[in-house]
């Protein structure tokens, strides 16, 4: 539940301002182009959304030094799986999150011992994140136990990553704006809503994050077709449609639907999307605007009337 998740990570709202997580925009392309995530094989869908959600969650835990507060079963890998919608013993996503798994192979994360997890942090001169680690704080009797555990270290957060960008890591965005150039940010509260609502989940969070990124680039809203969304994110049609339905029904995004002209060779533009954060979120699904169906004959009649009017004016 939402209450349980927030309690597990000891969340407080100010963290969405002071502990923001910035993810490189290239991540969308990297996940989409990763054959391990997109090849179907025995699967009927892709796992790009699962990889993105796990990356975001573990990066947020690291940036906000939550592992010290979760020094119990809640910091186990199985508990993290539960947060993104799987059982603790689920094996089918291990290829993504294990040591030398997909996230590690892509160079996004590194699997390190739990003693290297942040226990607390402070800001040096208001710009540089300075961590204290679990290994510095854990009582000796727990050291052996903690060494058996691992966490994900987000490489792009604290090291140079990419071409001439993120020189000090995206965690140090206050130090130099170049560290967060070409990145995107999603509030943790949106993640929480998606993970604790049965109509949303990882696919909804992934699509929301992509649309948020595109809306930032285009100045607030984006006109984009359904097939384009799938092509650019690597998500399958079924997951895409379920995600968009859930996001609209629960108020996380707004959509101005383009009319669909029945019988026409070409459509009438694409839907226009904007992201809302959680300010319009409703736990129960609500009705939303859908595409209107317009017979092509009606369009042709309207066009003829417009032509006639122009002739009369002349």
Phi and psi in degrees as GROMACS dihedral restraints (atoms count N, CA, C in turn):
[ dihedral_restraints ]
;  ai    aj    ak    al  type     phi  dphi    fc
    3     4     5     6     1   -60.5    20    10
    4     5     6     7     1   -43.6    20    10
    6     7     8     9     1   -61.4    20    10
    7     8     9    10     1   -41.6    20    10
    9    10    11    12     1   -66.4    20    10
   10    11    12    13     1   -43.1    20    10
   12    13    14    15     1   -63.5    20    10
   13    14    15    16     1   -46.2    20    10
   15    16    17    18     1   -62.7    20    10
   16    17    18    19     1   -35.8    20    10
   18    19    20    21     1   -69.0    20    10
   19    20    21    22     1   -40.1    20    10
   21    22    23    24     1   -58.5    20    10
   22    23    24    25     1   -38.7    20    10
   24    25    26    27     1  -102.6    20    10
   25    26    27    28     1     7.3    20    10
   27    28    29    30     1    50.1    20    10
   28    29    30    31     1    54.2    20    10
   30    31    32    33     1   -79.5    20    10
   31    32    33    34     1   141.5    20    10
   33    34    35    36     1  -138.0    20    10
   34    35    36    37     1   145.2    20    10
   36    37    38    39     1   -57.7    20    10
   37    38    39    40     1   -31.5    20    10
   39    40    41    42     1   -61.3    20    10
   40    41    42    43     1   -17.7    20    10
   42    43    44    45     1   -67.3    20    10
   43    44    45    46     1   -24.2    20    10
   45    46    47    48     1   -71.7    20    10
   46    47    48    49     1   -12.7    20    10
   48    49    50    51     1  -101.4    20    10
   49    50    51    52     1   -45.0    20    10
   51    52    53    54     1   -93.3    20    10
   52    53    54    55     1   -21.6    20    10
   54    55    56    57     1  -120.2    20    10
   55    56    57    58     1    40.5    20    10
   57    58    59    60     1   -62.6    20    10
   58    59    60    61     1   146.1    20    10
   60    61    62    63     1  -108.7    20    10
   61    62    63    64     1   125.7    20    10
   63    64    65    66     1  -110.9    20    10
   64    65    66    67     1   122.8    20    10
   66    67    68    69     1  -105.9    20    10
   67    68    69    70     1   131.5    20    10
   69    70    71    72     1   -57.7    20    10
   70    71    72    73     1   137.4    20    10
   72    73    74    75     1   -61.6    20    10
   73    74    75    76     1   -27.0    20    10
   75    76    77    78     1   -61.5    20    10
   76    77    78    79     1   -17.3    20    10
   78    79    80    81     1   -58.2    20    10
   79    80    81    82     1   -37.7    20    10
   81    82    83    84     1   -60.8    20    10
   82    83    84    85     1   -45.0    20    10
   84    85    86    87     1   -67.2    20    10
   85    86    87    88     1   -39.3    20    10
   87    88    89    90     1   -62.9    20    10
   88    89    90    91     1   -44.2    20    10
   90    91    92    93     1   -69.9    20    10
   91    92    93    94     1   -41.4    20    10
   93    94    95    96     1   -61.6    20    10
   94    95    96    97     1   -37.7    20    10
   96    97    98    99     1   -88.5    20    10
   97    98    99   100     1    -1.0    20    10
   99   100   101   102     1   -81.6    20    10
  100   101   102   103     1   112.9    20    10
  102   103   104   105     1   -62.2    20    10
  103   104   105   106     1   -34.4    20    10
  105   106   107   108     1   -61.6    20    10
  106   107   108   109     1   -32.0    20    10
  108   109   110   111     1   -86.5    20    10
  109   110   111   112     1   -28.7    20    10
  111   112   113   114     1  -104.8    20    10
  112   113   114   115     1   -21.7    20    10
  114   115   116   117     1   -66.1    20    10
  115   116   117   118     1   140.1    20    10
  117   118   119   120     1   -82.3    20    10
  118   119   120   121     1   -49.3    20    10
  120   121   122   123     1    52.7    20    10
  121   122   123   124     1  -122.8    20    10
  123   124   125   126     1   -85.7    20    10
  124   125   126   127     1    -9.1    20    10
  126   127   128   129     1   -83.4    20    10
  127   128   129   130     1   155.1    20    10
  129   130   131   132     1  -103.5    20    10
  130   131   132   133     1     2.6    20    10
  132   133   134   135     1  -151.4    20    10
  133   134   135   136     1   176.7    20    10
  135   136   137   138     1   -96.2    20    10
  136   137   138   139     1   166.5    20    10
  138   139   140   141     1  -118.2    20    10
  139   140   141   142     1    21.1    20    10
  141   142   143   144     1   -60.6    20    10
  142   143   144   145     1   -37.9    20    10
  144   145   146   147     1   -69.2    20    10
  145   146   147   148     1   -36.1    20    10
  147   148   149   150     1   -65.4    20    10
  148   149   150   151     1   -45.6    20    10
  150   151   152   153     1   -62.0    20    10
  151   152   153   154     1   -42.3    20    10
  153   154   155   156     1   -65.5    20    10
  154   155   156   157     1   -45.2    20    10
  156   157   158   159     1   -63.5    20    10
  157   158   159   160     1   -41.4    20    10
  159   160   161   162     1   -67.9    20    10
  160   161   162   163     1   -39.0    20    10
  162   163   164   165     1   -62.3    20    10
  163   164   165   166     1   -47.3    20    10
  165   166   167   168     1   -61.3    20    10
  166   167   168   169     1   -47.4    20    10
  168   169   170   171     1   -63.2    20    10
  169   170   171   172     1   -48.5    20    10
  171   172   173   174     1   -69.0    20    10
  172   173   174   175     1   -31.7    20    10
  174   175   176   177     1   -66.6    20    10
  175   176   177   178     1   -40.9    20    10
  177   178   179   180     1   -65.5    20    10
  178   179   180   181     1   -41.0    20    10
  180   181   182   183     1   -60.6    20    10
  181   182   183   184     1   -41.7    20    10
  183   184   185   186     1   -67.2    20    10
  184   185   186   187     1   -50.7    20    10
  186   187   188   189     1   -59.2    20    10
  187   188   189   190     1   -35.9    20    10
  189   190   191   192     1   -98.5    20    10
  190   191   192   193     1    13.3    20    10
  192   193   194   195     1    50.3    20    10
  193   194   195   196     1    50.7    20    10
  195   196   197   198     1   -86.0    20    10
  196   197   198   199     1   -17.3    20    10
  198   199   200   201     1   -63.2    20    10
  199   200   201   202     1   -34.0    20    10
  201   202   203   204     1   -64.7    20    10
  202   203   204   205     1   -32.8    20    10
  204   205   206   207     1   -81.0    20    10
  205   206   207   208     1   -18.3    20    10
  207   208   209   210     1  -107.5    20    10
  208   209   210   211     1    30.3    20    10
  210   211   212   213     1   -73.3    20    10
  211   212   213   214     1    62.1    20    10
  213   214   215   216     1  -159.7    20    10
  214   215   216   217     1  -158.3    20    10
  216   217   218   219     1   -65.1    20    10
  217   218   219   220     1   -19.6    20    10
  219   220   221   222     1   -69.9    20    10
  220   221   222   223     1   -17.4    20    10
  222   223   224   225     1   -94.5    20    10
  223   224   225   226     1     0.2    20    10
  225   226   227   228     1   -68.5    20    10
  226   227   228   229     1   151.9    20    10
  228   229   230   231     1   -56.6    20    10
  229   230   231   232     1   -39.5    20    10
  231   232   233   234     1   -60.0    20    10
  232   233   234   235     1   -38.1    20    10
  234   235   236   237     1   -68.5    20    10
  235   236   237   238     1   -34.9    20    10
  237   238   239   240     1   -69.1    20    10
  238   239   240   241     1   -35.5    20    10
  240   241   242   243     1   -60.9    20    10
  241   242   243   244     1   -39.9    20    10
  243   244   245   246     1   -61.4    20    10
  244   245   246   247     1   -36.7    20    10
  246   247   248   249     1   -62.0    20    10
  247   248   249   250     1   -38.0    20    10
  249   250   251   252     1   -94.1    20    10
  250   251   252   253     1    16.2    20    10
  252   253   254   255     1   100.9    20    10
  253   254   255   256     1    14.2    20    10
  255   256   257   258     1  -118.3    20    10
  256   257   258   259     1   165.0    20    10
  258   259   260   261     1   -77.5    20    10
  259   260   261   262     1   159.2    20    10
  261   262   263   264     1   -61.5    20    10
  262   263   264   265     1   -28.6    20    10
  264   265   266   267     1   -98.1    20    10
  265   266   267   268     1     6.3    20    10
  267   268   269   270     1   -61.0    20    10
  268   269   270   271     1   128.7    20    10
  270   271   272   273     1  -101.0    20    10
  271   272   273   274     1   -19.4    20    10
  273   274   275   276     1   -70.6    20    10
  274   275   276   277     1   -13.4    20    10
  276   277   278   279     1  -106.9    20    10
  277   278   279   280     1     4.6    20    10
  279   280   281   282     1   -60.5    20    10
  280   281   282   283     1   -31.7    20    10
  282   283   284   285     1   -64.0    20    10
  283   284   285   286     1   -18.7    20    10
  285   286   287   288     1   -86.3    20    10
  286   287   288   289     1   -43.4    20    10
  288   289   290   291     1  -103.8    20    10
  289   290   291   292     1   -10.8    20    10
  291   292   293   294     1   -71.9    20    10
  292   293   294   295     1   170.9    20    10
  294   295   296   297     1   -60.7    20    10
  295   296   297   298     1   131.5    20    10
  297   298   299   300     1    64.0    20    10
  298   299   300   301     1    21.1    20    10
  300   301   302   303     1   -79.4    20    10
  301   302   303   304     1  -166.4    20    10
  303   304   305   306     1   -56.8    20    10
  304   305   306   307     1   -48.7    20    10
  306   307   308   309     1   -63.0    20    10
  307   308   309   310     1   -37.3    20    10
  309   310   311   312     1   -70.2    20    10
  310   311   312   313     1   -43.3    20    10
  312   313   314   315     1   -64.4    20    10
  313   314   315   316     1   -32.0    20    10
  315   316   317   318     1   -75.9    20    10
  316   317   318   319     1    -7.0    20    10
  318   319   320   321     1    78.7    20    10
  319   320   321   322     1    16.3    20    10
  321   322   323   324     1   -86.5    20    10
  322   323   324   325     1   -34.3    20    10
  324   325   326   327     1  -134.8    20    10
  325   326   327   328     1   167.6    20    10
  327   328   329   330     1  -136.6    20    10
  328   329   330   331     1   134.6    20    10
  330   331   332   333     1   -85.3    20    10
  331   332   333   334     1   120.8    20    10
  333   334   335   336     1  -128.3    20    10
  334   335   336   337     1   160.1    20    10
  336   337   338   339     1   -61.5    20    10
  337   338   339   340     1   152.3    20    10
  339   340   341   342     1   -60.3    20    10
  340   341   342   343     1   -27.5    20    10
  342   343   344   345     1   -65.0    20    10
  343   344   345   346     1   -16.0    20    10
  345   346   347   348     1   -93.5    20    10
  346   347   348   349     1     8.4    20    10
  348   349   350   351     1   -78.9    20    10
  349   350   351   352     1   143.0    20    10
  351   352   353   354     1   -64.6    20    10
  352   353   354   355     1   133.8    20    10
  354   355   356   357     1   -98.8    20    10
  355   356   357   358     1   -34.8    20    10
  357   358   359   360     1  -159.7    20    10
  358   359   360   361     1   170.8    20    10
  360   361   362   363     1  -148.9    20    10
  361   362   363   364     1   160.3    20    10
  363   364   365   366     1  -140.8    20    10
  364   365   366   367     1   166.2    20    10
  366   367   368   369     1  -109.0    20    10
  367   368   369   370     1   122.6    20    10
  369   370   371   372     1   -85.3    20    10
  370   371   372   373     1   118.9    20    10
  372   373   374   375     1    54.6    20    10
  373   374   375   376     1    28.8    20    10
  375   376   377   378     1    71.4    20    10
  376   377   378   379     1     7.1    20    10
  378   379   380   381     1  -127.3    20    10
  379   380   381   382     1   -39.2    20    10
  381   382   383   384     1  -104.1    20    10
  382   383   384   385     1   128.8    20    10
  384   385   386   387     1   -78.0    20    10
  385   386   387   388     1   127.4    20    10
  387   388   389   390     1  -120.4    20    10
  388   389   390   391     1   115.2    20    10
  390   391   392   393     1   -98.2    20    10
  391   392   393   394     1   146.3    20    10
  393   394   395   396     1  -107.1    20    10
  394   395   396   397     1   138.5    20    10
  396   397   398   399     1  -106.2    20    10
  397   398   399   400     1   158.5    20    10
  399   400   401   402     1   -54.2    20    10
  400   401   402   403     1   -41.3    20    10
  402   403   404   405     1   -60.3    20    10
  403   404   405   406     1   -21.5    20    10
  405   406   407   408     1   -86.0    20    10
  406   407   408   409     1   -15.5    20    10
  408   409   410   411     1  -117.8    20    10
  409   410   411   412     1   -23.2    20    10
  411   412   413   414     1   -71.9    20    10
  412   413   414   415     1   133.0    20    10
  414   415   416   417     1   -57.1    20    10
  415   416   417   418     1   148.9    20    10
  417   418   419   420     1   -57.4    20    10
  418   419   420   421     1   -34.3    20    10
  420   421   422   423     1   -65.4    20    10
  421   422   423   424     1   -17.2    20    10
  423   424   425   426     1   -99.8    20    10
  424   425   426   427     1    -6.7    20    10
  426   427   428   429     1   -58.9    20    10
  427   428   429   430     1   -46.5    20    10
  429   430   431   432     1   -62.3    20    10
  430   431   432   433     1   -41.5    20    10
  432   433   434   435     1   -64.4    20    10
  433   434   435   436     1   -43.2    20    10
  435   436   437   438     1   -68.9    20    10
  436   437   438   439     1   -28.0    20    10
  438   439   440   441     1   -68.0    20    10
  439   440   441   442     1   -18.6    20    10
  441   442   443   444     1   -80.4    20    10
  442   443   444   445     1   -14.9    20    10
  444   445   446   447     1   -95.9    20    10
  445   446   447   448     1   155.5    20    10
  447   448   449   450     1  -132.4    20    10
  448   449   450   451     1   163.6    20    10
  450   451   452   453     1  -137.2    20    10
  451   452   453   454     1   171.9    20    10
  453   454   455   456     1   -97.8    20    10
  454   455   456   457     1   123.2    20    10
  456   457   458   459     1   -94.2    20    10
  457   458   459   460     1   116.3    20    10
  459   460   461   462     1   -78.8    20    10
  460   461   462   463     1   106.2    20    10
  462   463   464   465     1   -59.4    20    10
  463   464   465   466     1   -43.2    20    10
  465   466   467   468     1   -67.4    20    10
  466   467   468   469     1   -15.6    20    10
  468   469   470   471     1   -72.8    20    10
  469   470   471   472     1   -32.5    20    10
  471   472   473   474     1  -130.3    20    10
  472   473   474   475     1     0.7    20    10
  474   475   476   477     1  -131.7    20    10
  475   476   477   478     1   164.0    20    10
  477   478   479   480     1   -61.6    20    10
  478   479   480   481     1   132.6    20    10
  480   481   482   483     1  -148.1    20    10
  481   482   483   484     1   132.3    20    10
  483   484   485   486     1    85.6    20    10
  484   485   486   487     1  -174.4    20    10
  486   487   488   489     1   -89.8    20    10
  487   488   489   490     1   108.7    20    10
  489   490   491   492     1    57.6    20    10
  490   491   492   493     1    26.6    20    10
  492   493   494   495     1  -133.2    20    10
  493   494   495   496     1   165.7    20    10
  495   496   497   498     1    53.4    20    10
  496   497   498   499     1    44.1    20    10
  498   499   500   501     1   -60.8    20    10
  499   500   501   502     1   -34.1    20    10
  501   502   503   504     1  -110.2    20    10
  502   503   504   505     1     7.0    20    10
  504   505   506   507     1    88.9    20    10
  505   506   507   508     1   150.3    20    10
  507   508   509   510     1   -69.2    20    10
  508   509   510   511     1   -17.1    20    10
  510   511   512   513     1   -67.3    20    10
  511   512   513   514     1   -20.6    20    10
  513   514   515   516     1  -105.9    20    10
  514   515   516   517     1    41.7    20    10
  516   517   518   519     1   -62.5    20    10
  517   518   519   520     1   -28.0    20    10
  519   520   521   522     1   -71.8    20    10
  520   521   522   523     1   -21.4    20    10
  522   523   524   525     1   -74.6    20    10
  523   524   525   526     1   -41.4    20    10
  525   526   527   528     1  -155.2    20    10
  526   527   528   529     1   123.1    20    10
  528   529   530   531     1   -57.3    20    10
  529   530   531   532     1   -24.7    20    10
  531   532   533   534     1   -62.8    20    10
  532   533   534   535     1   -22.5    20    10
  534   535   536   537     1   -70.6    20    10
  535   536   537   538     1   -19.9    20    10
  537   538   539   540     1  -120.2    20    10
  538   539   540   541     1    12.8    20    10
  540   541   542   543     1   -66.1    20    10
  541   542   543   544     1   141.6    20    10
  543   544   545   546     1    58.3    20    10
  544   545   546   547     1    41.0    20    10
  546   547   548   549     1  -126.4    20    10
  547   548   549   550     1   170.6    20    10
  549   550   551   552     1  -134.4    20    10
  550   551   552   553     1   154.7    20    10
  552   553   554   555     1  -126.9    20    10
  553   554   555   556     1   137.5    20    10
  555   556   557   558     1  -128.9    20    10
  556   557   558   559     1   133.1    20    10
  558   559   560   561     1   -62.3    20    10
  559   560   561   562     1   141.4    20    10
  561   562   563   564     1   -62.0    20    10
  562   563   564   565     1   -30.8    20    10
  564   565   566   567     1   -62.0    20    10
  565   566   567   568     1   -33.2    20    10
  567   568   569   570     1   -65.9    20    10
  568   569   570   571     1   -42.8    20    10
  570   571   572   573     1   -57.4    20    10
  571   572   573   574     1   -45.2    20    10
  573   574   575   576     1   -61.7    20    10
  574   575   576   577     1   -46.4    20    10
  576   577   578   579     1   -59.7    20    10
  577   578   579   580     1   -43.8    20    10
  579   580   581   582     1   -66.7    20    10
  580   581   582   583     1   -39.2    20    10
  582   583   584   585     1   -77.3    20    10
  583   584   585   586     1   -18.4    20    10
  585   586   587   588     1  -111.3    20    10
  586   587   588   589     1     7.0    20    10
  588   589   590   591     1  -114.2    20    10
  589   590   591   592     1   121.9    20    10
  591   592   593   594     1   -63.6    20    10
  592   593   594   595     1   -17.1    20    10
  594   595   596   597     1   -90.2    20    10
  595   596   597   598     1     0.0    20    10
  597   598   599   600     1  -117.1    20    10
  598   599   600   601     1  -102.9    20    10
  600   601   602   603     1    93.1    20    10
  601   602   603   604     1  -167.1    20    10
  603   604   605   606     1   -65.0    20    10
  604   605   606   607     1   -36.6    20    10
  606   607   608   609     1   -64.8    20    10
  607   608   609   610     1   -39.3    20    10
  609   610   611   612     1   -67.1    20    10
  610   611   612   613     1   -41.2    20    10
  612   613   614   615     1   -65.2    20    10
  613   614   615   616     1   -39.8    20    10
  615   616   617   618     1   -64.0    20    10
  616   617   618   619     1   -48.1    20    10
  618   619   620   621     1   -65.4    20    10
  619   620   621   622     1   -40.7    20    10
  621   622   623   624     1   -58.4    20    10
  622   623   624   625     1   -46.5    20    10
  624   625   626   627     1   -62.8    20    10
  625   626   627   628     1   -40.4    20    10
  627   628   629   630     1   -65.0    20    10
  628   629   630   631     1   -46.8    20    10
  630   631   632   633     1   -63.8    20    10
  631   632   633   634     1   -38.1    20    10
  633   634   635   636     1   -61.5    20    10
  634   635   636   637     1   -44.6    20    10
  636   637   638   639     1   -59.7    20    10
  637   638   639   640     1   -45.5    20    10
  639   640   641   642     1   -69.1    20    10
  640   641   642   643     1   -36.2    20    10
  642   643   644   645     1   -66.2    20    10
  643   644   645   646     1   -36.0    20    10
  645   646   647   648     1   -61.7    20    10
  646   647   648   649     1   -42.6    20    10
  648   649   650   651     1   -67.0    20    10
  649   650   651   652     1   -40.5    20    10
  651   652   653   654     1   -91.2    20    10
  652   653   654   655     1    -0.5    20    10
  654   655   656   657     1    93.5    20    10
  655   656   657   658     1    22.1    20    10
  657   658   659   660     1   132.2    20    10
  658   659   660   661     1   -30.7    20    10
  660   661   662   663     1  -149.1    20    10
  661   662   663   664     1   163.4    20    10
  663   664   665   666     1  -140.2    20    10
  664   665   666   667     1   131.6    20    10
  666   667   668   669     1   -95.4    20    10
  667   668   669   670     1   118.0    20    10
  669   670   671   672     1  -152.3    20    10
  670   671   672   673     1   141.1    20    10
  672   673   674   675     1   -84.0    20    10
  673   674   675   676     1   159.4    20    10
  675   676   677   678     1   -62.8    20    10
  676   677   678   679     1   -43.5    20    10
  678   679   680   681     1   -65.6    20    10
  679   680   681   682     1   -34.2    20    10
  681   682   683   684     1   -65.6    20    10
  682   683   684   685     1   -39.5    20    10
  684   685   686   687     1   -58.6    20    10
  685   686   687   688     1   -45.9    20    10
  687   688   689   690     1   -64.9    20    10
  688   689   690   691     1   -42.5    20    10
  690   691   692   693     1   -63.0    20    10
  691   692   693   694     1   -39.1    20    10
  693   694   695   696     1   -83.7    20    10
  694   695   696   697     1   -21.9    20    10
  696   697   698   699     1  -106.2    20    10
  697   698   699   700     1   -21.3    20    10
  699   700   701   702     1    81.6    20    10
  700   701   702   703     1     6.0    20    10
  702   703   704   705     1   -83.9    20    10
  703   704   705   706     1   146.8    20    10
  705   706   707   708     1   -76.6    20    10
  706   707   708   709     1   162.3    20    10
  708   709   710   711     1   -58.9    20    10
  709   710   711   712     1   -44.3    20    10
  711   712   713   714     1   -62.4    20    10
  712   713   714   715     1   -47.1    20    10
  714   715   716   717     1   -63.7    20    10
  715   716   717   718     1   -40.7    20    10
  717   718   719   720     1   -59.6    20    10
  718   719   720   721     1   -49.1    20    10
  720   721   722   723     1   -66.4    20    10
  721   722   723   724     1   -41.0    20    10
  723   724   725   726     1   -62.6    20    10
  724   725   726   727     1   -41.1    20    10
  726   727   728   729     1   -64.4    20    10
  727   728   729   730     1   -48.3    20    10
  729   730   731   732     1   -64.0    20    10
  730   731   732   733     1   -39.3    20    10
  732   733   734   735     1   -61.1    20    10
  733   734   735   736     1   -48.6    20    10
  735   736   737   738     1   -63.9    20    10
  736   737   738   739     1   -42.9    20    10
  738   739   740   741     1   -62.9    20    10
  739   740   741   742     1   -39.7    20    10
  741   742   743   744     1   -72.8    20    10
  742   743   744   745     1   -42.8    20    10
  744   745   746   747     1   -66.0    20    10
  745   746   747   748     1   -28.7    20    10
  747   748   749   750     1  -104.6    20    10
  748   749   750   751     1     9.9    20    10
  750   751   752   753     1    79.0    20    10
  751   752   753   754     1    14.1    20    10
  753   754   755   756     1   -81.0    20    10
  754   755   756   757     1   -25.4    20    10
  756   757   758   759     1  -133.9    20    10
  757   758   759   760     1   158.9    20    10
  759   760   761   762     1  -116.3    20    10
  760   761   762   763     1   145.3    20    10
  762   763   764   765     1  -135.5    20    10
  763   764   765   766     1   127.6    20    10
  765   766   767   768     1  -100.3    20    10
  766   767   768   769     1   103.3    20    10
  768   769   770   771     1   -75.0    20    10
  769   770   771   772     1   140.3    20    10
  771   772   773   774     1   -79.7    20    10
  772   773   774   775     1   141.4    20    10
  774   775   776   777     1   -66.9    20    10
  775   776   777   778     1   148.9    20    10
  777   778   779   780     1  -106.8    20    10
  778   779   780   781     1   120.1    20    10
  780   781   782   783     1   -91.3    20    10
  781   782   783   784     1   110.1    20    10
  783   784   785   786     1   -70.4    20    10
  784   785   786   787     1   122.7    20    10
  786   787   788   789     1    92.3    20    10
  787   788   789   790     1    -2.3    20    10
  789   790   791   792     1   -85.5    20    10
  790   791   792   793     1   152.7    20    10
  792   793   794   795     1   -74.5    20    10
  793   794   795   796     1   -38.7    20    10
  795   796   797   798     1  -117.9    20    10
  796   797   798   799     1   150.6    20    10
  798   799   800   801     1   -79.6    20    10
  799   800   801   802     1  -176.6    20    10
  801   802   803   804     1  -111.5    20    10
  802   803   804   805     1    58.7    20    10
  804   805   806   807     1    82.0    20    10
  805   806   807   808     1  -174.4    20    10
  807   808   809   810     1  -118.7    20    10
  808   809   810   811     1   166.9    20    10
  810   811   812   813     1   -63.7    20    10
  811   812   813   814     1   150.4    20    10
  813   814   815   816     1  -110.4    20    10
  814   815   816   817     1   125.5    20    10
  816   817   818   819     1  -116.0    20    10
  817   818   819   820     1   147.1    20    10
  819   820   821   822     1  -140.1    20    10
  820   821   822   823     1   150.9    20    10
  822   823   824   825     1  -100.8    20    10
  823   824   825   826     1   147.7    20    10
  825   826   827   828     1  -117.6    20    10
  826   827   828   829     1    -4.4    20    10
  828   829   830   831     1    64.5    20    10
  829   830   831   832     1  -146.4    20    10
  831   832   833   834     1  -103.4    20    10
  832   833   834   835     1     5.5    20    10
  834   835   836   837     1   -67.1    20    10
  835   836   837   838     1   -25.5    20    10
  837   838   839   840     1  -110.5    20    10
  838   839   840   841     1    12.0    20    10
  840   841   842   843     1   -64.6    20    10
  841   842   843   844     1   137.7    20    10
  843   844   845   846     1  -128.5    20    10
  844   845   846   847     1   136.8    20    10
  846   847   848   849     1   -66.6    20    10
  847   848   849   850     1   -37.0    20    10
  849   850   851   852     1   -92.6    20    10
  850   851   852   853     1   141.3    20    10
  852   853   854   855     1   -65.8    20    10
  853   854   855   856     1   143.6    20    10
  855   856   857   858     1  -119.2    20    10
  856   857   858   859     1   160.1    20    10
  858   859   860   861     1   -70.8    20    10
  859   860   861   862     1   150.1    20    10
  861   862   863   864     1  -142.4    20    10
  862   863   864   865     1   164.2    20    10
  864   865   866   867     1   -65.9    20    10
  865   866   867   868     1   138.0    20    10
  867   868   869   870     1  -122.0    20    10
  868   869   870   871     1   169.0    20    10
  870   871   872   873     1   -65.7    20    10
  871   872   873   874     1   138.1    20    10
  873   874   875   876     1   -90.5    20    10
  874   875   876   877     1   142.4    20    10
  876   877   878   879     1   -96.9    20    10
  877   878   879   880     1   120.1    20    10
  879   880   881   882     1  -117.4    20    10
  880   881   882   883     1   119.9    20    10
  882   883   884   885     1   -61.5    20    10
  883   884   885   886     1   140.9    20    10
  885   886   887   888     1   -60.5    20    10
  886   887   888   889     1   -28.7    20    10
  888   889   890   891     1   -61.7    20    10
  889   890   891   892     1   -36.8    20    10
  891   892   893   894     1   -65.7    20    10
  892   893   894   895     1   -37.4    20    10
  894   895   896   897     1   -66.3    20    10
  895   896   897   898     1   -41.2    20    10
  897   898   899   900     1   -66.0    20    10
  898   899   900   901     1   -40.7    20    10
  900   901   902   903     1   -63.4    20    10
  901   902   903   904     1   -44.1    20    10
  903   904   905   906     1   -60.5    20    10
  904   905   906   907     1   -40.3    20    10
  906   907   908   909     1   -65.0    20    10
  907   908   909   910     1   -40.9    20    10
  909   910   911   912     1   -63.3    20    10
  910   911   912   913     1   -39.5    20    10
  912   913   914   915     1   -64.1    20    10
  913   914   915   916     1   -41.9    20    10
  915   916   917   918     1   -63.2    20    10
  916   917   918   919     1   -40.5    20    10
  918   919   920   921     1   -63.8    20    10
  919   920   921   922     1   -42.6    20    10
  921   922   923   924     1   -62.4    20    10
  922   923   924   925     1   -41.9    20    10
  924   925   926   927     1   -61.1    20    10
  925   926   927   928     1   -42.0    20    10
  927   928   929   930     1   -64.4    20    10
  928   929   930   931     1   -38.8    20    10
  930   931   932   933     1   -65.1    20    10
  931   932   933   934     1   -40.7    20    10
  933   934   935   936     1   -63.0    20    10
  934   935   936   937     1   -40.4    20    10
  936   937   938   939     1   -63.0    20    10
  937   938   939   940     1   -42.5    20    10
